[in-house]
Amino acid sequence: MNGTGRKTKTQYGIWFLLLIMLFSIGCSGEKLKPVDYAAYSGGKLFRVGNRAYESIAYNENTAMKYAELIGEAAEALQGETRVYSLIIPTAYGIMLPEAAKEIVPNYVDTQAGISAVYTAMPGSVTRVAVWDKLMDHRDDFIYFRTDHHWTARGAYLGYEAFCEAKGISPKPLGEHCAVSFPGFLGSFYTESGGDEKLLPEEIVEAFYPVSDDVTLTVTDENGKTEVRPIVADVSDLPASAKYTTFAGGNNPFAVLENPAVTDGSVLILVKESFGNPLPAFLCDHYSTIYIIDYRYWDGNIIDFAREVHADDLLFANSVVAVNTGSNVGFLAMIIKNPG
């Protein structure tokens, strides 16, 4: 081969490498595209694209106190009632794009925080692991864009994780009848001042129990007791109020009874509002579920578990609640072990 041939091949090789480099730069340019970011409420809330988020703070002392309290309940009830802990991630940990983590001030690794709390709990607590399930379904409708809660589909994954921890089979989602209420704009939309980039409005989807004739009896903050639907028709409520479709809303105390389950099994669910969609799924496995919102209830959960002969006690709280002093303080007021 003459020198001209070698030179031509070399030139072609150089041009080929240049084309690869240009293509790579073009692809990188796509990834480095500016993030559509806006902050509200002094940065506590922010928007990326058309989805809003609440910033997470890992408060070690508060989170460790939460772990200690759940552990106290489990140790006190060991051999009587099995205690479960479900710490619920928010959209901040599951849905936030990787590129946005670089620009969010003081970004916190939610998964690491939850793991630290679970590690601090004694072996008498059964941890409910939902993180991987939520990550596997992050392309599904598992969190609202305009509100801080997960959706009923997100809660179903929490229910699945609880069933795995308990060693029972969950009822398939397809066996539940569903209903949807359009026109929802949640707390993030309100606190953003009505950011138009969070539009359009969302739907609130709810699922009925598989079992027939499940009843819900609610005691409100005024001590009034009444029977309410487990899925309320919120069609005519304001756009910000439609999450109240679940389990009668936020009340100190409620009782779900399922006559289709005849073994006398009892669950106590201790929760804040993130737990509201769970009872519609859980009730297919228990004769009775006592639902306690510890922010408003003033009893002693250990005494109560013994009084009702609870088989299981599930603490279901968002990672925000776990790291909030007032929530953990309210929880401390109901976990009192006389020894």
N, C-alpha and C positions, 0 to 999 in steps of 0.2 A: 504494500500500500504506500502511495507517495505521501509527501508531507502535506499537500493540499487536502487530501482526504482526512488525515488526522486532525487538521485544523478545523475542518467543517464539522466533524463529529464533536470536537470540543466546544465549538460555538453553539451547536444544538443543545449540548448538555447544559451550558450556562443559561441559555434561554429557558430551558425546561425548569431549572432550579428557580429562576426568577419568577416564572409563572406560578410555581408552587408557593413561593413566598408571598406573592401578591394575593393569591387565593386565601392564604392563611390570614393575612392582614384584613382582608374583606370579612372573613368569618369572625375574626376577633372584634371587628368594628360592630358587628351585630350584637355581640355579647356585651360590649361596653356602651351600648346605647344608654343615654341618660335615663335614670329612674324617675318616673312621675311621682314625686314625693311632696306631701304637704303635712305640716304639723298643726295640731290644735291643742288647746288647754295647756299651753306652756310645754308642749312636747309629750305630755302624758298619752295623748292620742295622736295618731298620725294615719295618713292615707298613702297607699302605694297602688297606683293604677286606680281601679274602681272599688278597692277593698280597704276598709279601715281596720286599725289594730289598736290594742291597748298595750302600752309598754309594760314589761314585766320587771320587777325588782326582786332579786333574791336577798331576802332579809334572814340571814343565817339564824340569829337568835329566835326569831319568830317561828321560822320553819322547824327548827329543832324542838321548840316547845310544842308545836303541833304533833310531831312524831312522838314526843314524850306522852302527850295526852292520849293519843290513840293506843299507845303501848300500855298505859295505865288501865284503860278500859279492858284491853285484851287480857292483861295479867289478872285483873280482878275477876273476870268472867271465864277464865280458863277451865275447861271441863264442863261448862254450862252452856255457853253461847260462843259460837265461832265469830271472830271479829275480822272484818275485811276493810281494807283501805283502797279506795279508788281516787287517785289524784288526777284530775282532768286537765289536760293541756288546753290552752286557748289557741286561737288562730295564729297568734304571734309565734308560737313554737312550731306549728304544723304547716301553715299556709304561706308564711313570709318568704318571698323569693330570695335566693342566695345573694343576688346582686344588691338587694336592699339592706342586707345585714351589715354591709360595709358603710352605709350612710346613716343607719339608725344610731342615735347617741346611746352609748353605754349598753350595747346589745348584750343580752343575757342568754346563755345556753339553757333553755328550759328543761331539756331532757336531763342534763347533768344535775340541775337543781332538784328535779323530782327523784332522780336516783339517789341523791344524797339524803333526802327525807326518808325514802324507803329503807335505805341502809341503816339509818338511825333507829328504826323501829325494831322491837324485839321479835324473836321468832314466833311468838304467839299471835302476831298479826299476819293475816294472809294478804299479800300485796296483789292488787289487780293491775295487770300490765296491759295498758291500752295504746301506748305510744305507737308501736309498730303497726297496729291495725289502722290507726288514723293516718299514718304516713302512707300506707298502702292504698288508702282511699282518698288521698288529698285532691284528686281530680273530681271527686263526687261532691254532692251538696251536703257537706258535713258541718260547715260553719256558715253563719250569716256574714254578708259583706258589711251590713250597716248596723250590726249589733254585737255585743260582747259574748253572747251565748253560742253554744253549738246547736245544731239543728236536731230534729228527732232522728235523722239518719246517723248523725254523729253519736247520739245517745245510744242508738241500737248497737253500735260497735262497743260502747262501754258495757252494755248488757251482755254482749257476746263474751267479752273479756271476763266479766264476773262469772258467767256460766263455766268458762274454762277453769277459772280458779276454784270454783265449787265442785267441778267434776260432773256437771250435768249438761244435757244438750239444749241449746237455745232453740226457741221456735223460729223457723225461717221468717224473714221479713215479709216474704210473699204471702204468708198465711194471715197477715194482719190487714184488715181493711184500712184504707187511708182516706184522709180528707185534707183539703188544702184551702187556706184562706189568703187571698191575694191582698196586696196593698200595704205590706209591712215595711216600715222604716224605723229602725231600732235606735238604741241609745247613742250609738256613734253618729248617726245622721243628725240627731238633735244637737249633740255636743259640738258637731262640726259647724253649726250655724246653718245647716241645710246645704252643704257642699253638693253642687249639681253633678259632680263627677261620681258621686255615690249612687246616682240614679241609674237604672229605673228601680222602682219599688220591688221588693222581694215577696215571696210567698212564705207562709208558715204552714208546714206540713205536719200533720199529727197522725198517729196510728192508734187504732182501737185494740184492746186485748184480743187474743184469739178466743179466749173463754167467753161464753155468754154470761149475762146476769152478774157481772162484777159491779159492786156498789162502792161508792166513795162518800164518806161522811166526813165533813170538814168542820173544825172548830176554829173560828177566826180570832183576831186579836181582842175582840170585845167579849169573847166567851160564847158567842152564838154558834150553835151547832146546826148544820143543815146538810142534806144530801145534795151533792152536785154531780154533774156529768164528769166522767174521767177525761173526756175531750169536750171542751165547751165550744159552743158556736160563737166565735168572736168576729163574725162578719161585719157587724155594725159598730164595733169598737174603733177608737182612733187608731191611726197607723202605728203609733208607738206602743200600743197595748195588746197586740195580738199574741204575744208570747204567753199570755195568761190562759191560753187554751189548755195548757198542760196541768193535769192533776189539781184543778181548783185554784191555781196560783200560789202565791206565798202566804202560808198560814202557819201558826205555831204547831198545829197538830191535825192529823187526818188519819182515817182508817179505811183501808181497802179490804173488802171481803170477797172471796171467790168461792162460791158454793161448789164449783166443779172440782176443786182440790179438797179432798175429804180426809187428809191425813193429820189435820190440825197443825200443820207447819206454820211457823211465825217468823217473819223478817221485820227488823226495825231498820228503816232508812233514815239516816241523819244527814241532812244536806242543806245547801243554800239553793238558789234558783237554778244553778246548772243541773241539779238533780231532778228537776220537775218532769222532764220527759221520760225518766226511767221507770216509774211505777207501771205504766201501761204495758211494758214488756215483762217486768219482774213478777207481776201479779199472776201470770200463768203457772207459776211454780210454788205458790204459797196459798194456804187457806186464808191467812191474814197478813197484811202489811201495815205496820204503823209508820207513818211518815212524820218526821219531826224536823222542823226548821229551827235549829239551835239559836238563831238570832232572836227568836221571839218566845221560845218555850222555856219554862223556868223549873223543870223537874230535874230529877237525878237519873241519868240514863242507865247507870248500873243497877240501881234499885228497880227501875222500870223493866229492864231486860229480865230480871229475876221474877218480877211480878207476873209478866205475861208469858214466861217460859219460852223466851225467844230462842229459836234455833240459830239464827244468824243476825249479825249487826253489821250493817254496811255504812261506812262513812264515805260519802261521795261529795267531794268538794273540788272546785277549780284551783289551779295553781296560784291564782291571784288571792283567793281566800286563805290558802295555806300560808301565804307570805304577808297577810294583813293583820296587824295587831288587834284590831277591834274584833275581827272574826274569831281569831284564836282565843281572845279573851272571853267571848261569848261561849265558845266551846268549853273552856275551862270551868265555866259556871255550871255546866250540866254533867261534867265528869267528876263525880265526887264519890270516892270509895271510903266507906266508913271503916273498912278493915275487917 
